[in-house]
Structure formats: structure tokens, C-alpha cells
Amino acid sequence: MDPLSDVLSLLKPRSYVSSGFDAGGDWSVQFSHQQNRMKCYAVISGECWLLVEDIAEPVRLRAGDCFVLPSGRDFRLASDMALTPVDASAFFPPANPGGVVTVNDGGDFFLVGSRFAVSGRNSPSLLRMLPPIVHIRREPEQSAWLWSVERMRQELRERRPGSSLIAQHLAHMMLVQALRLHLEEGPAAGVGWFFALADKQLGAAIAAIHADPACRWTLQTLAERAGMSRSSFALKFKVTVGETVMDYVSRWRMMLAGDRFENTNDPVSAVALSLGYESESAFSTAFKRVMGCTPRRYRRGSPPASHSTDGQVAGQVVGQVTRQDDARKGRHRYSESRV
């Protein structure tokens, strides 16, 4: 799979509510407690403001626009940002798939979309790899996207047999299409994994890592994949992603390992071998450094190591993870230039 599909597969987004929001007059709604949730919505009619936590400026949404909030941050929707927001719990009852929530009798603004729950103990770190907000403006060539939006609106309005299930599948299409369009448009320069993925050179290196995580990657071989010199590649990757390329290689391997430990009974030795470690002890040492506990403790339910909450450094592990494992007793040595 490609890197974006890899990350979404580990997150396992599950659309648990597909619904509509119909507002009229003056209104302002605050959506809190969004941890481990992704949201994907499209504006059918009207306009409003969107303000996302830790983002300084609000975004103006218009009919035909879509917005995705993949990073689990709190946000506010409002007709006027000067209004005092009301908590969403005042309008949104417990999950009602296929329902339409109405504020002030509706009529001026209508959006449709879905909320996604994500799973896995690494979901907070994985969510931080995605941008805090994806805003897709309506473009004539986005026919597939517009078809999904219009079909979602019909399913929610008509409530025909099977509407809830169809809406869930449409929501997944909308989510992936929106992230894909955002990548194709090339998001503005910034720090984080998603910005690197949109970069042609860094994206090629990340794709190579994801295609073969067990490969004995070196800084030189990945620089060659990116078509850059070793030093230029190392600097650009660190500045853009927020961590060194070899740190990223190790962290991605350990996220894959963590997912295996959560969802299979594969022995540690088999997981280690599949990720390029011939020695179980070397793998266990690397896993503990990145994840904060041994593989066996992780499998028993110990939480992963605390991760940085700095929104500018997507998914960066707290502390500096060294790249050299103890070589005693025949264990492999993974240096800064080879993991």
C-alpha cells in the first residue's frame, strides 16, 4: 500500500455516525472532546466559519467546500465568530446514524458528513501525522468528490432501506478523497509528515520506507531514492518532518510491530524478523526505546510511550531515540545511518 493508506489502515477509521447539520439565523457551536475522532464534512448550502484548536485564523466555508479534521482537535462552527459558542451537546443527542440536527429551525446552512472513531494504542501519534485541518474548495474537476457529497445528502434526506450502511461507505470515500486531493494540491509549506508526503523528493523516500520497512535502509540509499545528496536530504527531512529519517524508519517499524502485537498472536521473534531484525533481543531493545515498554508488556496492554503534543512536530516521540543498539551477544548494530 501507499503511505497514506498505511497510516489510515493502522488507525482503522470506523464511521459510526453519518448525519446532517441544518442551521438558521445566528449560531455558534463548540465541538469538544474530539480525541481519537476524525471528522469529514461537506457544505451543501450556505456559509460559516470554522475555527480549529491551535490554529490562529478561522477558515471560511462555502457551499461545495469540504473540510476534514483528522487530528482529533476541538473545533467551532459559527455563522459569526463574535458569538458566544454553545456546546454541541445542547444540539447533538446521542449518536443517531442518518439523522439531521437542526439549529434555529435551519434553512440557512446545511452540511453532511461523518464522524470516525479510530482504534489502537498508537492512534494519538498516528493522528498527529495528519494535518490539523484539510480544506478542499469546490472545483469543477472534482466530479467524483461532488458525486459522493450529493449521494450522501440524498441518503440522509430520503432514509431509504440500507441508507445508514451506504452513508458509512460514502463517508470513507469522502475521507480518503479529501486527503488525496489535499496531497495533490500540495499543502503550503510546514512541519509534519503530511507536508513531507506532499513533497516529491521526500514523498519518494517515505514511500520506499513504507513499501519495504524490513529493508536495511541507510541515509545514503534513501537520499538516492529522493534524488538528493545525503546531507541535503538529511537536513530537508529533519526540518520538514521534525525528526531524522532514521528515527522515522525505526518509529514506523515499531508502529507496525505494535499493531501486530495488538491484533495477532504472532511471536516476538516472527515480528522482529518481518521488520528486518535477525535478533529478537535487538528488536526488543529498539521497541522499548521507541514505545516505552518491552514487546511483551505492550502485548499485555501497557500504553505506548508518551508522544509530543506539539502540533508542529507531527508524531514526534518525546526524547531523542538513539540509533545504536547494543551489539553484545551477537546483536545487530543499527547506527544513525543504518536502521
C-alpha positions in Angstrom: 0.0 0.0 0.0 1.0 3.7 -0.2 2.0 5.6 2.9 -1.4 7.4 3.4 -3.2 4.0 3.1 -0.8 2.6 5.6 -1.5 5.2 8.2 -5.3 5.0 7.7 -5.1 1.2 7.9 -3.4 1.4 11.3 -5.9 3.9 12.5 -8.8 1.7 11.3 -11.2 4.6 11.0 -14.8 3.4 11.6 -17.7 5.7 10.6 -20.1 5.4 13.5 -22.3 8.5 12.7 -23.2 9.8 9.3 -25.5 12.8 9.7 -26.5 16.3 8.6 -26.5 19.7 10.3 -29.1 22.3 9.3 -28.7 25.7 10.9 -30.5 29.1 10.6 -30.1 32.6 11.9 -27.2 33.4 14.2 -25.4 30.4 15.8 -22.1 29.2 17.2 -21.4 25.6 18.2 -18.3 24.3 20.0 -17.3 20.7 19.5 -15.2 19.5 22.3 -13.7 16.1 23.5 -12.7 15.1 20.0 -9.8 12.8 21.0 -9.5 9.7 18.8 -12.0 11.0 16.4 -11.8 12.1 12.7 -14.4 14.3 11.1 -15.2 14.7 7.4 -17.9 17.1 6.3 -19.1 18.8 3.1 -21.1 22.1 2.9 -24.2 21.6 0.8 -25.6 25.1 1.1 -24.8 28.4 2.9 -21.6 29.6 4.6 -20.0 29.5 8.0 -16.7 29.9 9.9 -14.6 27.1 11.1 -12.0 27.6 13.9 -9.8 24.6 14.9 -7.9 24.3 18.2 -4.3 25.7 17.9 -5.0 27.3 14.5 -4.8 31.1 14.8 -7.2 32.1 12.0 -10.7 30.8 11.2 -11.5 29.3 7.8 -14.5 30.5 5.7 -16.5 27.6 4.4 -18.8 27.9 1.4 -21.2 25.7 -0.5 -19.3 22.9 -2.2 -16.4 23.0 0.2 -15.3 20.1 2.3 -13.3 20.0 5.5 -11.6 17.2 7.2 -10.4 17.3 10.8 -8.1 14.3 11.0 -6.1 15.1 14.1 -8.7 14.8 16.8 -8.7 18.5 17.8 -11.6 20.5 19.2 -13.3 22.9 16.8 -16.0 25.5 16.4 -18.6 26.2 13.7 -20.3 29.5 13.6 -22.2 32.0 11.5 -20.4 34.8 13.3 -17.2 34.2 15.2 -18.1 37.1 17.6 -21.0 35.0 19.0 -20.5 33.1 22.3 -20.4 29.4 21.4 -22.8 26.9 22.8 -21.6 23.4 23.5 -22.6 20.8 20.8 -24.2 18.6 23.4 -27.1 21.1 23.6 -28.0 20.3 20.0 -26.5 16.9 19.3 -28.1 14.0 21.2 -26.5 10.6 21.4 -25.4 9.2 18.1 -28.3 8.8 15.7 -27.0 7.5 12.3 -28.7 9.1 9.4 -30.3 11.9 11.4 -30.2 15.7 10.7 -29.6 18.1 13.6 -31.5 21.4 13.3 -30.5 24.6 14.9 -32.8 27.7 14.9 -35.2 25.9 12.6 -32.5 25.6 9.9 -32.7 26.8 6.4 -29.5 28.9 6.0 -26.7 26.4 6.3 -26.5 22.7 5.7 -23.7 20.2 5.8 -23.4 16.4 5.6 -20.6 14.1 6.7 -19.4 11.6 9.2 -17.6 11.1 12.4 -15.0 8.4 12.6 -13.7 6.6 15.6 -10.1 5.3 15.4 -8.6 2.5 17.4 -5.2 1.2 18.5 -2.9 2.4 21.3 -0.8 4.4 18.8 -3.8 6.3 17.4 -2.9 9.6 19.1 0.6 9.6 17.5 -0.8 8.4 14.1 -3.4 11.2 14.1 -0.7 13.8 14.7 0.9 12.6 11.5 -2.1 14.1 9.7 -2.8 17.8 9.2 -5.0 19.6 11.8 -7.3 20.7 9.0 -7.9 19.9 5.4 -10.0 22.4 3.5 -11.0 21.4 0.0 -12.6 24.2 -2.1 -15.1 23.2 -4.7 -13.5 22.7 -8.1 -15.4 21.6 -11.3 -12.9 18.8 -12.0 -13.7 17.1 -8.6 -16.6 15.2 -10.0 -16.0 12.1 -8.0 -15.9 14.0 -4.8 -19.0 16.0 -5.6 -20.9 12.8 -6.5 -20.1 11.4 -3.1 -21.3 14.5 -1.3 -24.5 14.7 -3.3 -25.2 11.0 -2.7 -24.6 11.4 1.0 -27.1 14.2 1.1 -29.7 12.0 -0.7 -29.2 9.1 1.6 -29.6 11.2 4.8 -32.7 13.0 3.4 -34.6 10.1 1.9 -33.8 7.5 4.7 -34.3 4.5 2.3 -33.6 0.9 3.4 -29.8 0.5 3.8 -29.2 4.2 3.9 -27.1 4.1 7.1 -24.7 1.5 5.6 -24.4 3.3 2.3 -23.7 6.6 4.1 -20.9 4.9 6.1 -19.2 3.7 2.9 -19.7 7.1 1.2 -18.1 8.7 4.3 -15.0 6.6 3.9 -14.8 7.6 0.2 -15.1 11.2 1.2 -12.4 11.0 3.8 -9.8 9.4 1.5 -10.7 11.6 -1.5 -10.4 14.7 0.6 -6.9 13.7 1.9 -5.9 12.7 -1.6 -7.0 16.0 -3.1 -5.1 17.8 -0.4 -2.0 16.0 -1.2 -2.4 16.6 -4.9 -2.9 20.3 -4.4 0.3 20.4 -2.4 -0.3 21.8 1.1 1.5 25.0 2.0 5.0 24.6 3.4 5.0 23.5 7.0 6.4 21.0 9.5 5.0 17.4 9.7 4.7 14.1 8.0 1.8 15.1 5.7 3.9 18.0 4.3 6.7 15.7 3.6 4.4 13.2 1.8 3.3 16.0 -0.5 6.9 16.8 -1.3 8.0 14.9 -4.4 11.5 14.2 -3.1 10.7 13.4 0.5 7.5 11.6 -0.6 9.5 9.2 -2.7 11.7 8.3 0.3 8.7 7.8 2.6 7.0 5.6 0.0 10.2 3.5 -0.2 10.3 3.0 3.6 6.6 2.0 3.7 6.9 -0.3 0.7 9.7 -2.3 2.4 10.1 -1.5 6.1 12.4 -4.5 6.7 15.0 -3.2 4.3 18.4 -2.3 5.8 17.8 1.3 4.9 20.7 3.8 5.1 20.7 7.6 4.9 22.6 7.2 1.5 20.1 4.8 -0.1 17.1 6.9 1.0 18.8 10.0 -0.3 19.2 8.3 -3.6 15.5 7.4 -3.7 14.8 11.1 -3.2 17.3 12.1 -5.8 19.2 14.3 -3.4 22.6 14.5 -1.8 23.0 12.7 1.5 23.4 16.0 3.5 20.7 17.9 1.8 18.2 15.1 2.2 19.0 14.6 5.9 18.5 18.3 6.5 15.3 18.7 4.5 13.8 15.6 6.1 14.6 16.8 9.6 13.3 20.3 9.0 10.1 19.1 7.3 9.1 16.0 9.3 10.5 17.2 12.6 12.7 14.1 13.2 15.6 12.4 11.5 14.9 10.0 8.7 16.4 7.1 10.6 14.3 7.9 13.6 11.3 7.8 11.3 12.3 4.4 9.9 12.5 3.0 13.4 9.3 4.6 14.6 7.3 3.4 11.7 8.6 -0.2 12.2 7.6 -0.1 15.8 4.2 1.2 15.0 3.8 -1.7 12.6 5.0 -4.1 15.3 2.6 -2.6 17.9 -0.3 -3.2 15.6 0.8 -6.8 15.2 1.0 -7.2 18.9 -2.5 -5.8 19.4 -4.2 -7.7 16.7 -2.3 -11.1 16.3 -0.7 -13.7 18.4 2.5 -13.7 16.3 5.6 -14.3 18.5 8.0 -11.5 19.0 10.7 -13.4 17.1 8.4 -13.5 14.0 7.5 -9.8 14.2 11.2 -8.9 14.6 12.2 -11.0 11.6 9.5 -9.5 9.4 10.8 -6.0 10.2 14.4 -6.7 9.4 15.8 -7.7 12.8 17.5 -11.1 12.9 17.9 -10.8 16.7 14.9 -10.7 18.9 16.9 -9.0 21.6 18.0 -6.2 19.3 14.4 -5.7 18.2 13.1 -5.7 21.8 15.7 -3.1 22.8 14.7 -0.9 19.8 11.0 -1.4 20.6 11.4 -0.4 24.2 13.3 2.8 23.2 10.6 3.9 20.8 7.5 2.6 22.5 8.4 2.9 26.2 8.0 -0.7 27.1 9.0 -4.2 26.1 7.0 -6.0 23.4 5.6 -8.5 25.9 4.4 -5.7 28.2 2.9 -3.9 25.3 1.1 -7.0 24.3 -0.3 -7.3 27.8 -1.8 -3.8 27.5 0.9 -1.3 28.7 0.4 2.1 27.0 3.0 3.3 24.5 5.5 5.9 25.4 4.2 9.5 25.7 4.4 11.4 22.5 4.9 15.1 21.8 1.7 17.1 21.7 3.4 19.9 19.8 1.2 20.3 16.7 4.2 21.5 14.7 6.1 18.2 15.1 3.8 15.6 13.9 4.0 12.3 15.8 7.5 13.0 17.2 8.4 10.8 20.1 9.4 12.5 23.3 13.1 12.5 23.8 15.8 11.6 21.3 15.7 7.9 20.3 19.3 6.8 19.7 20.0 4.7 16.6 22.6 2.4 18.1 21.7 -0.9 19.7 23.9 -2.9 22.0 26.0 -5.3 19.8 26.9 -7.6 22.7 26.0 -11.3 22.3 25.8 -11.1 18.6 23.1 -8.4 18.4 22.9 -6.3 15.3 24.2 -2.7 15.4 21.9 -0.1 13.9 23.6 3.3 13.6 22.4 6.7 12.7 22.9 5.9 9.0 21.6 2.3 9.1 18.4 1.0 10.7 
